Amino acid sequence: GNTFWLYHCIEKGGWQELLCKLTTGREAAVYCGNSAGAIIVGAHLETGCWKGWDNPAVVPGREVYADWEGTEALNLIGGRSVFPHMRDEYDGLVKQKR
């Protein structure tokens, strides 16, 4: 999926609070996110910009990667961000972005 479109839909639907409530605490549900679904549970959405795979232009008013810099995600994993599909070829990129 597209990280930016997924987050836009969650934001537009007002799902942030409910997702956070349902996935934290003593009786929390298990959340399994893959790719875009993993990025949105991290601290920030910027990792969705790093490889250039997702097109931000699908979200009106936030069409370029710079529009997403500093955007906080759901932050469900202790202040960490997720960089899915990691391979050796991205080692330098990850070190640069840390």
N, C-alpha and C positions, 0 to 999 in steps of 0.2 A: 504494500500500500504506500501511499504518499504521506509522509510524516506531517506535512503542512496541512493537507486536506483533513487528515484524521484529527489533528489538534483543533483546526477550525470548527469541525463538526461538534467536537466535545465542548468547545468554548461557546459556540452558537446555541447549542442545546442546554447549556448550563449544567453539564454532567460532571464538572471537576469535583465539586463538593461531594456528590454522591459516590463517585468512583473512589475518592480518598476514604470516605467513611466505610465503604464496603470492603476495602482491601487493607484496612489497618485495625488494630485492636485485637482483643482476645478471641472474638468469633469471626475473624476476617475470612473473606473468601480468597481463594487462590487466584491470582491474576497471571495469565500466561500471555505475554506479548511477543510477537516476532517482528523483527525489523522495525517498521514505524511504530508498531504497538509496544516495542521495547523502549524505543527512544522517548516516548511520551511519559513513561514512568520515571525517567531520570530527572535530574535537577534542571537541566536546560535542553532546549531543542536544537541548539547550535550544531550538535553532532550530525544532525540531518542535513546540514549544509556542507560538511567537509568533503564528501566525495562527489557531490554534484549529481547524484542519482535522482533525487526527488525534485520536481519542478515546483517552485513556490508560486509560480504564476497562476496556479489553479485557485488561489485565494485572492479575491478582489481586495485591492488596497494594500496587499502585502506581496507583491509580485516578484521581488528580488530577494536574494539571500540576506542582504544587509537589513531588510525589514524584520528579519527573525533573530538577528544577533541580540543576545541578552534576554531572549524570551524564556521565562521560567516555565518548566513543564510541571508535571504533577508531583515530583519530588517524593516518590514513594520508596526510594532505596537508599536512604541515609545520605543525601547530598551528593551522590555520585551521578554521573551521566553515562549513557549507554552508547557504544559505537558498534553496531551490529556488523556482521560480515567481515570482521577483522581478519586480515591476512598479513603475511610478512611484508608485502609491498606497501602497506600503510604504516609501518613502524615509524618512519621519519615524520609523517604527517601527525601521528598521535603525539610523538615527542614534542613537536613544534606547537601543538595546540594546548598541551597541558598547562 
